Every structure is written in structure tokens, then in C-alpha cells.
């Protein structure tokens, strides 16, 4: 049986992460701190073995993180993949938690979402298809995939894992074998926890 391994990692801190704005498919860049997070993660990444290449979403916070990681471990970066972009957050894109509570009272407390918000099934369908395609085209290899918290959480939940906050530069191994993509082992932390990290929220979109 051929096993293909994919390490899915959340991007570094973006300018909207820093001010606690929901991003969705908006495209803010990394902060200087986010770039440093990626650079700091290289040593931990090297300790996980070799990677054939790095893949990323099309959003620049993931793309730039991937560029820094690829350079750090000395591998190529593939063309960006649109289907690995963060879930759409609909009318909440660009809003802070305070603004959401003001404009949509009770939504966050009761796990409700606004028009245009992409649900888990849609995220899993598109991202899962993209990862399966990567795995089939690079069978037996290990690859690093820089994506987004909402995408990784949705893929984990689809395989029965509970929701747990995902930090910047935190990730999860997935394996593809027998035509099935599944998370394996524990979360991977490529950098130490920082008190300035984002507060807990039930979405990263």
C-alpha cells in the first residue's frame, strides 16, 4: 500500500489577524511578526524529515508563508491552488468580533452564520478534492501544504476530530492511502505558543 503524507499548516499572522478581523477570502498580507513566525518555524520543520515540495493556497498570507518555508528547507514551491483558500465568511469578512456582535446579535453565541458563509461540507469538498489530486499526482511522497485554519479544522471535523483552536504555524499530518484522506497523530506545533496569539474563536474565516 502506497502512503502519501501531507502536512497541512496554517499561515503566519496577517495584518487582519493582528487586529482581530475575520478574513475569509479577503487577502491581507502577513505582518512582520507573521513573516518572523514562518522563519522561526523552519528549524522545527527540518526536524520532521524531508518534503518534496511546498503547496499553498492563492491567498497571499498563505503564499508568503509557503515561500519562506520552502526557502528555509530548500525545496520548490508549486503553483498556488485556489481550492485551498480559506472558507468564505460572507457578510462577516472584514469585521471584528465586536462588530459582528453589534450587527448580528446572538449569532456567535449560538453558532449561527451570515449569508454567504461557506459551510464545512463545501470547504471539505473543494479542499479535499485538491489534496486528493496532489496526493495522487505525487504518490508516496511527503509534501507541505500551507492553507488556513478554517480549512484544516473543517477537514479534521469531517474525520471526527473535535474543534480545537489552531494557532499560526500549527498544523496536522494527513495521509492518503486506499483512496482515503485522513488526519493522523497529534497536531504539529512549528513554533512556541505566544501570549500575543489570537483569542479563541470558533472560526478563522
FIKOLZA-1660 file (N, C-alpha, C; in steps of 0.1 Angstrom, whole numbers, plus 5000, padded with zeros to 4 digits):
% residues 205
   i   px   py   pz ch aa at
   1 5008 4988 5000  A  X  N
   1 5000 5000 5000  A  X CA
   1 5009 5013 5000  A  X  C
   2 5006 5021 4991  A  X  N
   2 5014 5034 4990  A  X CA
   2 5007 5044 4999  A  X  C
   3 5015 5050 5008  A  X  N
   3 5010 5061 5017  A  X CA
   3 5017 5074 5012  A  X  C
   4 5008 5084 5010  A  X  N
   4 5013 5098 5007  A  X CA
   4 5010 5107 5019  A  X  C
   5 5020 5115 5023  A  X  N
   5 5018 5123 5035  A  X CA
   5 5018 5137 5032  A  X  C
   6 5008 5144 5038  A  X  N
   6 5007 5159 5036  A  X CA
   6 5006 5166 5050  A  X  C
   7 5015 5175 5052  A  X  N
   7 5015 5183 5064  A  X CA
   7 5007 5196 5061  A  X  C
   8 4995 5197 5066  A  X  N
   8 4987 5209 5064  A  X CA
   8 4990 5219 5076  A  X  C
   9 4994 5231 5072  A  X  N
   9 4999 5241 5082  A  X CA
   9 4991 5254 5080  A  X  C
  10 4987 5260 5090  A  X  N
  10 4981 5274 5090  A  X CA
  10 4992 5284 5087  A  X  C
  11 4989 5294 5079  A  X  N
  11 4998 5305 5076  A  X CA
  11 5002 5313 5089  A  X  C
  12 5012 5322 5087  A  X  N
  12 5016 5331 5097  A  X CA
  12 5006 5343 5100  A  X  C
  13 5009 5351 5110  A  X  N
  13 4999 5361 5113  A  X CA
  13 4998 5372 5102  A  X  C
  14 4986 5375 5099  A  X  N
  14 4983 5385 5088  A  X CA
  14 4980 5398 5095  A  X  C
  15 4979 5409 5087  A  X  N
  15 4975 5422 5093  A  X CA
  15 4961 5422 5099  A  X  C
  16 4952 5414 5093  A  X  N
  16 4939 5413 5099  A  X CA
  16 4938 5404 5111  A  X  C
  17 4947 5394 5112  A  X  N
  17 4948 5386 5124  A  X CA
  17 4952 5395 5135  A  X  C
  18 4961 5404 5133  A  X  N
  18 4967 5413 5143  A  X CA
  18 4956 5422 5149  A  X  C
  19 4946 5426 5141  A  X  N
  19 4936 5435 5146  A  X CA
  19 4922 5427 5148  A  X  C
  20 4923 5414 5148  A  X  N
  20 4912 5405 5150  A  X CA
  20 4900 5407 5141  A  X  C
  21 4903 5409 5128  A  X  N
  21 4893 5409 5118  A  X CA
  21 4891 5396 5111  A  X  C
  22 4879 5392 5109  A  X  N
  22 4876 5379 5101  A  X CA
  22 4880 5381 5087  A  X  C
  23 4887 5372 5081  A  X  N
  23 4893 5374 5068  A  X CA
  23 4885 5367 5057  A  X  C
  24 4882 5354 5059  A  X  N
  24 4875 5347 5049  A  X CA
  24 4885 5347 5036  A  X  C
  25 4879 5350 5025  A  X  N
  25 4887 5350 5013  A  X CA
  25 4892 5364 5009  A  X  C
  26 4891 5374 5018  A  X  N
  26 4898 5386 5017  A  X CA
  26 4913 5383 5017  A  X  C
  27 4922 5393 5013  A  X  N
  27 4936 5389 5010  A  X CA
  27 4946 5398 5017  A  X  C
  28 4945 5400 5030  A  X  N
  28 4955 5408 5037  A  X CA
  28 4969 5401 5037  A  X  C
  29 4980 5409 5038  A  X  N
  29 4993 5403 5038  A  X CA
  29 4997 5398 5052  A  X  C
  30 5009 5392 5053  A  X  N
  30 5014 5389 5066  A  X CA
  30 5020 5402 5072  A  X  C
  31 5019 5402 5085  A  X  N
  31 5027 5412 5093  A  X CA
  31 5041 5408 5093  A  X  C
  32 5049 5418 5098  A  X  N
  32 5064 5414 5100  A  X CA
  32 5065 5403 5110  A  X  C
  33 5056 5403 5120  A  X  N
  33 5056 5392 5130  A  X CA
  33 5052 5379 5123  A  X  C
  34 5043 5379 5114  A  X  N
  34 5039 5367 5107  A  X CA
  34 5050 5361 5098  A  X  C
  35 5058 5370 5092  A  X  N
  35 5070 5366 5085  A  X CA
  35 5080 5359 5094  A  X  C
  36 5082 5366 5106  A  X  N
  36 5091 5360 5115  A  X CA
  36 5087 5347 5121  A  X  C
  37 5074 5345 5122  A  X  N
  37 5068 5332 5127  A  X CA
  37 5072 5321 5117  A  X  C
  38 5071 5324 5104  A  X  N
  38 5075 5315 5094  A  X CA
  38 5089 5311 5094  A  X  C
  39 5098 5322 5096  A  X  N
  39 5112 5319 5096  A  X CA
  39 5116 5311 5109  A  X  C
  40 5109 5314 5120  A  X  N
  40 5111 5307 5132  A  X CA
  40 5107 5292 5131  A  X  C
  41 5098 5289 5122  A  X  N
  41 5092 5276 5121  A  X CA
  41 5101 5266 5113  A  X  C
  42 5111 5272 5106  A  X  N
  42 5119 5264 5097  A  X CA
  42 5127 5253 5105  A  X  C
  43 5132 5256 5116  A  X  N
  43 5140 5246 5124  A  X CA
  43 5132 5234 5127  A  X  C
  44 5119 5237 5132  A  X  N
  44 5110 5226 5136  A  X CA
  44 5107 5218 5124  A  X  C
  45 5105 5225 5113  A  X  N
  45 5101 5218 5100  A  X CA
  45 5112 5209 5095  A  X  C
  46 5124 5213 5096  A  X  N
  46 5135 5205 5092  A  X CA
  46 5136 5192 5101  A  X  C
  47 5131 5193 5113  A  X  N
  47 5132 5181 5122  A  X CA
  47 5121 5171 5119  A  X  C
  48 5112 5174 5109  A  X  N
  48 5101 5165 5106  A  X CA
  48 5104 5156 5094  A  X  C
  49 5116 5157 5089  A  X  N
  49 5120 5149 5077  A  X CA
  49 5120 5158 5065  A  X  C
  50 5121 5151 5053  A  X  N
  50 5122 5158 5041  A  X CA
  50 5109 5160 5034  A  X  C
  51 5107 5171 5027  A  X  N
  51 5095 5173 5019  A  X CA
  51 5098 5174 5004  A  X  C
  52 5090 5169 4996  A  X  N
  52 5092 5170 4981  A  X CA
  52 5090 5184 4976  A  X  C
  53 5081 5191 4981  A  X  N
  53 5078 5205 4977  A  X CA
  53 5068 5211 4987  A  X  C
  54 5065 5224 4985  A  X  N
  54 5055 5231 4993  A  X CA
  54 5044 5236 4983  A  X  C
  55 5032 5234 4988  A  X  N
  55 5020 5239 4981  A  X CA
  55 5013 5249 4990  A  X  C
  56 5006 5258 4984  A  X  N
  56 4998 5268 4992  A  X CA
  56 4985 5272 4985  A  X  C
  57 4977 5279 4993  A  X  N
  57 4965 5285 4987  A  X CA
  57 4969 5297 4979  A  X  C
  58 4960 5303 4972  A  X  N
  58 4963 5315 4964  A  X CA
  58 4963 5328 4972  A  X  C
  59 4958 5328 4985  A  X  N
  59 4958 5340 4993  A  X CA
  59 4972 5343 4998  A  X  C
  60 4976 5356 4998  A  X  N
  60 4990 5359 4999  A  X CA
  60 4995 5356 5013  A  X  C
  61 4987 5356 5024  A  X  N
  61 4992 5352 5037  A  X CA
  61 4997 5338 5037  A  X  C
  62 4990 5329 5030  A  X  N
  62 4995 5315 5028  A  X CA
  62 5007 5314 5019  A  X  C
  63 5006 5321 5008  A  X  N
  63 5016 5321 4997  A  X CA
  63 5029 5325 5003  A  X  C
  64 5029 5337 5010  A  X  N
  64 5042 5342 5015  A  X CA
  64 5048 5333 5026  A  X  C
  65 5039 5327 5034  A  X  N
  65 5044 5318 5044  A  X CA
  65 5050 5306 5037  A  X  C
  66 5044 5301 5027  A  X  N
  66 5049 5290 5020  A  X CA
  66 5063 5293 5013  A  X  C
  67 5064 5305 5008  A  X  N
  67 5077 5309 5002  A  X CA
  67 5088 5309 5012  A  X  C
  68 5085 5314 5024  A  X  N
  68 5096 5315 5034  A  X CA
  68 5099 5301 5039  A  X  C
  69 5089 5292 5041  A  X  N
  69 5092 5278 5045  A  X CA
  69 5099 5270 5034  A  X  C
  70 5095 5272 5022  A  X  N
  70 5102 5265 5011  A  X CA
  70 5117 5269 5010  A  X  C
  71 5119 5282 5011  A  X  N
  71 5133 5286 5010  A  X CA
  71 5141 5281 5022  A  X  C
  72 5135 5281 5034  A  X  N
  72 5141 5276 5046  A  X CA
  72 5146 5262 5046  A  X  C
  73 5138 5253 5039  A  X  N
  73 5141 5239 5039  A  X CA
  73 5147 5235 5025  A  X  C
  74 5148 5244 5016  A  X  N
  74 5155 5242 5004  A  X CA
  74 5147 5233 4994  A  X  C
  75 5134 5235 4993  A  X  N
  75 5126 5228 4983  A  X CA
  75 5118 5238 4974  A  X  C
  76 5112 5233 4963  A  X  N
  76 5105 5242 4954  A  X CA
  76 5091 5244 4959  A  X  C
  77 5085 5255 4955  A  X  N
  77 5071 5258 4958  A  X CA
  77 5063 5257 4945  A  X  C
  78 5052 5250 4946  A  X  N
  78 5043 5247 4935  A  X CA
  78 5034 5259 4932  A  X  C
  79 5027 5259 4921  A  X  N
  79 5018 5269 4917  A  X CA
  79 5007 5269 4928  A  X  C
  80 5002 5281 4932  A  X  N
  80 4991 5282 4942  A  X CA
  80 4978 5275 4937  A  X  C
  81 4971 5271 4947  A  X  N
  81 4959 5263 4945  A  X CA
  81 4947 5270 4951  A  X  C
  82 4938 5275 4942  A  X  N
  82 4926 5283 4947  A  X CA
  82 4917 5275 4957  A  X  C
  83 4916 5262 4954  A  X  N
  83 4907 5254 4963  A  X CA
  83 4912 5252 4977  A  X  C
  84 4924 5256 4980  A  X  N
  84 4929 5256 4994  A  X CA
  84 4927 5269 5001  A  X  C
  85 4921 5279 4995  A  X  N
  85 4918 5292 5002  A  X CA
  85 4909 5290 5014  A  X  C
  86 4910 5300 5023  A  X  N
  86 4901 5300 5034  A  X CA
  86 4886 5299 5031  A  X  C
  87 4878 5295 5040  A  X  N
  87 4864 5295 5037  A  X CA
  87 4859 5309 5036  A  X  C
  88 4849 5311 5027  A  X  N
  88 4843 5324 5026  A  X CA
  88 4835 5327 5038  A  X  C
  89 4836 5340 5043  A  X  N
  89 4829 5344 5055  A  X CA
  89 4817 5353 5053  A  X  C
  90 4814 5354 5040  A  X  N
  90 4802 5362 5036  A  X CA
  90 4802 5376 5042  A  X  C
  91 4791 5380 5048  A  X  N
  91 4790 5394 5053  A  X CA
  91 4799 5397 5064  A  X  C
  92 4805 5387 5070  A  X  N
  92 4814 5390 5081  A  X CA
  92 4828 5393 5077  A  X  C
  93 4832 5392 5065  A  X  N
  93 4846 5394 5061  A  X CA
  93 4849 5409 5064  A  X  C
  94 4860 5411 5071  A  X  N
  94 4865 5424 5074  A  X CA
  94 4860 5430 5087  A  X  C
  95 4851 5422 5094  A  X  N
  95 4845 5427 5107  A  X CA
  95 4853 5421 5118  A  X  C
  96 4853 5428 5129  A  X  N
  96 4859 5423 5142  A  X CA
  96 4847 5415 5149  A  X  C
  97 4851 5408 5160  A  X  N
  97 4841 5401 5168  A  X CA
  97 4831 5411 5174  A  X  C
  98 4836 5422 5179  A  X  N
  98 4828 5432 5184  A  X CA
  98 4818 5437 5174  A  X  C
  99 4822 5440 5162  A  X  N
  99 4813 5445 5151  A  X CA
  99 4803 5434 5148  A  X  C
 100 4807 5422 5147  A  X  N
 100 4798 5411 5144  A  X CA
 100 4787 5410 5155  A  X  C
 101 4791 5411 5168  A  X  N
 101 4781 5411 5179  A  X CA
 101 4771 5422 5178  A  X  C
 102 4776 5434 5173  A  X  N
 102 4767 5446 5172  A  X CA
 102 4757 5444 5161  A  X  C
 103 4762 5439 5150  A  X  N
 103 4754 5438 5138  A  X CA
 103 4746 5425 5137  A  X  C
 104 4751 5415 5143  A  X  N
 104 4744 5402 5143  A  X CA
 104 4743 5397 5157  A  X  C
 105 4735 5403 5166  A  X  N
 105 4735 5399 5180  A  X CA
 105 4730 5385 5181  A  X  C
 106 4738 5377 5190  A  X  N
 106 4735 5364 5193  A  X CA
 106 4740 5353 5183  A  X  C
 107 4745 5357 5171  A  X  N
 107 4749 5348 5161  A  X CA
 107 4761 5340 5166  A  X  C
 108 4771 5346 5171  A  X  N
 108 4783 5339 5175  A  X CA
 108 4780 5330 5187  A  X  C
 109 4772 5335 5197  A  X  N
 109 4769 5327 5209  A  X CA
 109 4761 5315 5205  A  X  C
 110 4753 5315 5194  A  X  N
 110 4745 5303 5191  A  X CA
 110 4750 5296 5178  A  X  C
 111 4763 5299 5174  A  X  N
 111 4769 5293 5163  A  X CA
 111 4762 5294 5150  A  X  C
 112 4756 5306 5148  A  X  N
 112 4749 5309 5136  A  X CA
 112 4759 5317 5127  A  X  C
 113 4756 5316 5114  A  X  N
 113 4765 5323 5104  A  X CA
 113 4757 5331 5094  A  X  C
 114 4763 5341 5088  A  X  N
 114 4756 5351 5079  A  X CA
 114 4754 5346 5065  A  X  C
 115 4746 5353 5057  A  X  N
 115 4745 5349 5043  A  X CA
 115 4759 5350 5036  A  X  C
 116 4762 5340 5028  A  X  N
 116 4774 5339 5020  A  X CA
 116 4785 5332 5028  A  X  C
 117 4782 5327 5040  A  X  N
 117 4792 5320 5047  A  X CA
 117 4793 5305 5042  A  X  C
 118 4805 5301 5040  A  X  N
 118 4807 5287 5034  A  X CA
 118 4807 5277 5045  A  X  C
 119 4799 5267 5044  A  X  N
 119 4798 5257 5054  A  X CA
 119 4809 5246 5053  A  X  C
 120 4810 5238 5063  A  X  N
 120 4820 5228 5063  A  X CA
 120 4820 5218 5052  A  X  C
 121 4808 5214 5048  A  X  N
 121 4807 5204 5037  A  X CA
 121 4813 5210 5024  A  X  C
 122 4810 5223 5021  A  X  N
 122 4816 5229 5009  A  X CA
 122 4831 5230 5010  A  X  C
 123 4836 5234 5021  A  X  N
 123 4851 5235 5023  A  X CA
 123 4857 5222 5022  A  X  C
 124 4852 5211 5028  A  X  N
 124 4858 5198 5027  A  X CA
 124 4857 5193 5013  A  X  C
 125 4847 5195 5006  A  X  N
 125 4845 5191 4992  A  X CA
 125 4856 5196 4983  A  X  C
 126 4858 5210 4984  A  X  N
 126 4868 5216 4974  A  X CA
 126 4882 5213 4979  A  X  C
 127 4885 5215 4992  A  X  N
 127 4899 5213 4997  A  X CA
 127 4903 5198 4997  A  X  C
 128 4893 5190 5000  A  X  N
 128 4896 5175 5000  A  X CA
 128 4899 5171 4985  A  X  C
 129 4892 5176 4976  A  X  N
 129 4895 5172 4962  A  X CA
 129 4909 5177 4957  A  X  C
 130 4912 5189 4962  A  X  N
 130 4926 5195 4958  A  X CA
 130 4937 5186 4964  A  X  C
 131 4935 5183 4977  A  X  N
 131 4945 5175 4984  A  X CA
 131 4946 5161 4978  A  X  C
 132 4935 5155 4975  A  X  N
 132 4935 5142 4969  A  X CA
 132 4942 5142 4955  A  X  C
 133 4939 5153 4948  A  X  N
 133 4946 5154 4935  A  X CA
 133 4961 5155 4937  A  X  C
 134 4966 5163 4946  A  X  N
 134 4980 5164 4949  A  X CA
 134 4986 5150 4953  A  X  C
 135 4979 5143 4962  A  X  N
 135 4983 5130 4967  A  X CA
 135 4984 5120 4955  A  X  C
 136 4975 5120 4946  A  X  N
 136 4975 5110 4935  A  X CA
 136 4986 5113 4925  A  X  C
 137 4989 5126 4923  A  X  N
 137 4999 5130 4914  A  X CA
 137 5014 5129 4920  A  X  C
 138 5014 5128 4933  A  X  N
 138 5027 5127 4939  A  X CA
 138 5027 5115 4949  A  X  C
 139 5023 5104 4945  A  X  N
 139 5021 5092 4953  A  X CA
 139 5034 5088 4960  A  X  C
 140 5033 5085 4973  A  X  N
 140 5044 5080 4981  A  X CA
 140 5053 5091 4986  A  X  C
 141 5050 5104 4983  A  X  N
 141 5059 5115 4987  A  X CA
 141 5053 5122 5000  A  X  C
 142 5061 5130 5005  A  X  N
 142 5057 5139 5017  A  X CA
 142 5057 5153 5012  A  X  C
 143 5046 5161 5014  A  X  N
 143 5046 5175 5010  A  X CA
 143 5040 5183 5021  A  X  C
 144 5044 5196 5020  A  X  N
 144 5040 5206 5030  A  X CA
 144 5029 5215 5023  A  X  C
 145 5018 5216 5029  A  X  N
 145 5007 5224 5023  A  X CA
 145 5003 5235 5033  A  X  C
 146 5005 5248 5029  A  X  N
 146 5002 5259 5037  A  X CA
 146 4988 5264 5033  A  X  C
 147 4979 5263 5042  A  X  N
 147 4965 5267 5040  A  X CA
 147 4960 5276 5051  A  X  C
 148 4948 5273 5056  A  X  N
 148 4941 5282 5066  A  X CA
 148 4934 5274 5077  A  X  C
 149 4932 5281 5088  A  X  N
 149 4926 5274 5100  A  X CA
 149 4913 5269 5097  A  X  C
 150 4904 5276 5090  A  X  N
 150 4891 5271 5088  A  X CA
 150 4891 5259 5079  A  X  C
 151 4900 5258 5069  A  X  N
 151 4901 5247 5060  A  X CA
 151 4906 5234 5068  A  X  C
 152 4916 5236 5076  A  X  N
 152 4922 5225 5083  A  X CA
 152 4912 5220 5094  A  X  C
 153 4906 5229 5101  A  X  N
 153 4895 5225 5111  A  X CA
 153 4884 5217 5104  A  X  C
 154 4879 5222 5093  A  X  N
 154 4868 5215 5086  A  X CA
 154 4872 5201 5082  A  X  C
 155 4884 5199 5077  A  X  N
 155 4889 5186 5073  A  X CA
 155 4891 5177 5085  A  X  C
 156 4895 5182 5096  A  X  N
 156 4896 5174 5108  A  X CA
 156 4882 5170 5113  A  X  C
 157 4873 5179 5114  A  X  N
 157 4860 5176 5119  A  X CA
 157 4853 5166 5110  A  X  C
 158 4856 5167 5097  A  X  N
 158 4850 5157 5087  A  X CA
 158 4854 5143 5091  A  X  C
 159 4865 5142 5097  A  X  N
 159 4871 5128 5101  A  X CA
 159 4869 5126 5116  A  X  C
 160 4859 5133 5122  A  X  N
 160 4856 5130 5136  A  X CA
 160 4864 5137 5147  A  X  C
 161 4873 5146 5143  A  X  N
 161 4881 5152 5153  A  X CA
 161 4873 5164 5159  A  X  C
 162 4874 5167 5172  A  X  N
 162 4867 5179 5178  A  X CA
 162 4874 5192 5173  A  X  C
 163 4866 5203 5174  A  X  N
 163 4872 5216 5171  A  X CA
 163 4881 5220 5182  A  X  C
 164 4893 5223 5178  A  X  N
 164 4904 5229 5187  A  X CA
 164 4910 5240 5180  A  X  C
 165 4912 5251 5188  A  X  N
 165 4919 5263 5182  A  X CA
 165 4932 5259 5175  A  X  C
 166 4934 5265 5163  A  X  N
 166 4946 5263 5155  A  X CA
 166 4954 5276 5155  A  X  C
 167 4966 5276 5160  A  X  N
 167 4975 5287 5160  A  X CA
 167 4982 5289 5146  A  X  C
 168 4987 5301 5144  A  X  N
 168 4995 5303 5133  A  X CA
 168 5007 5294 5133  A  X  C
 169 5010 5288 5121  A  X  N
 169 5021 5278 5120  A  X CA
 169 5019 5266 5128  A  X  C
 170 5007 5262 5131  A  X  N
 170 5003 5250 5137  A  X CA
 170 4997 5241 5126  A  X  C
 171 4998 5228 5126  A  X  N
 171 4992 5220 5116  A  X CA
 171 4989 5206 5120  A  X  C
 172 4987 5198 5109  A  X  N
 172 4983 5184 5112  A  X CA
 172 4987 5176 5100  A  X  C
 173 4993 5164 5103  A  X  N
 173 4996 5155 5092  A  X CA
 173 4983 5148 5087  A  X  C
 174 4982 5147 5074  A  X  N
 174 4971 5138 5068  A  X CA
 174 4978 5128 5059  A  X  C
 175 4972 5116 5059  A  X  N
 175 4978 5106 5050  A  X CA
 175 4967 5102 5040  A  X  C
 176 4972 5099 5028  A  X  N
 176 4963 5095 5017  A  X CA
 176 4967 5080 5013  A  X  C
 177 4958 5071 5015  A  X  N
 177 4960 5057 5012  A  X CA
 177 4947 5050 5009  A  X  C
 178 4947 5041 5000  A  X  N
 178 4934 5034 4997  A  X CA
 178 4923 5043 4994  A  X  C
 179 4926 5054 4986  A  X  N
 179 4917 5064 4982  A  X CA
 179 4910 5071 4993  A  X  C
 180 4917 5073 5004  A  X  N
 180 4911 5080 5016  A  X CA
 180 4921 5089 5022  A  X  C
 181 4917 5101 5025  A  X  N
 181 4925 5111 5031  A  X CA
 181 4921 5112 5046  A  X  C
 182 4930 5111 5055  A  X  N
 182 4926 5111 5069  A  X CA
 182 4937 5117 5078  A  X  C
 183 4933 5125 5088  A  X  N
 183 4943 5130 5098  A  X CA
 183 4950 5119 5106  A  X  C
 184 4962 5121 5109  A  X  N
 184 4970 5111 5117  A  X CA
 184 4977 5118 5128  A  X  C
 185 4978 5111 5140  A  X  N
 185 4986 5116 5151  A  X CA
 185 4981 5129 5157  A  X  C
 186 4990 5136 5164  A  X  N
 186 4986 5148 5171  A  X CA
 186 4989 5160 5162  A  X  C
 187 4984 5172 5166  A  X  N
 187 4987 5184 5160  A  X CA
 187 5003 5186 5160  A  X  C
 188 5008 5193 5150  A  X  N
 188 5022 5197 5149  A  X CA
 188 5023 5212 5152  A  X  C
 189 5032 5215 5162  A  X  N
 189 5034 5229 5165  A  X CA
 189 5048 5233 5160  A  X  C
 190 5049 5242 5150  A  X  N
 190 5061 5246 5144  A  X CA
 190 5067 5258 5151  A  X  C
 191 5060 5264 5161  A  X  N
 191 5066 5275 5169  A  X CA
 191 5060 5274 5183  A  X  C
 192 5067 5281 5192  A  X  N
 192 5062 5281 5206  A  X CA
 192 5049 5290 5207  A  X  C
 193 5041 5286 5217  A  X  N
 193 5029 5294 5219  A  X CA
 193 5033 5308 5224  A  X  C
 194 5025 5318 5220  A  X  N
 194 5028 5332 5223  A  X CA
 194 5016 5339 5229  A  X  C
 195 5018 5346 5240  A  X  N
 195 5006 5353 5246  A  X CA
 195 4999 5363 5237  A  X  C
 196 5006 5367 5227  A  X  N
 196 5000 5377 5218  A  X CA
 196 4992 5370 5207  A  X  C
 197 4991 5357 5207  A  X  N
 197 4983 5350 5197  A  X CA
 197 4968 5354 5198  A  X  C
 198 4961 5351 5188  A  X  N
 198 4946 5355 5187  A  X CA
 198 4938 5348 5199  A  X  C
 199 4928 5354 5203  A  X  N
 199 4919 5348 5213  A  X CA
 199 4911 5336 5207  A  X  C
 200 4906 5328 5215  A  X  N
 200 4897 5317 5210  A  X CA
 200 4885 5322 5202  A  X  C
 201 4883 5316 5191  A  X  N
 201 4871 5320 5183  A  X CA
 201 4867 5307 5175  A  X  C
 202 4855 5305 5173  A  X  N
 202 4851 5292 5166  A  X CA
 202 4851 5293 5151  A  X  C
 203 4859 5302 5146  A  X  N
 203 4862 5303 5132  A  X CA
 203 4874 5311 5129  A  X  C
 204 4881 5308 5118  A  X  N
 204 4892 5316 5114  A  X CA
 204 4889 5323 5101  A  X  C
 205 4877 5322 5096  A  X  N
 205 4874 5328 5083  A  X CA
 205 4875 5343 5083  A  X  C
% end
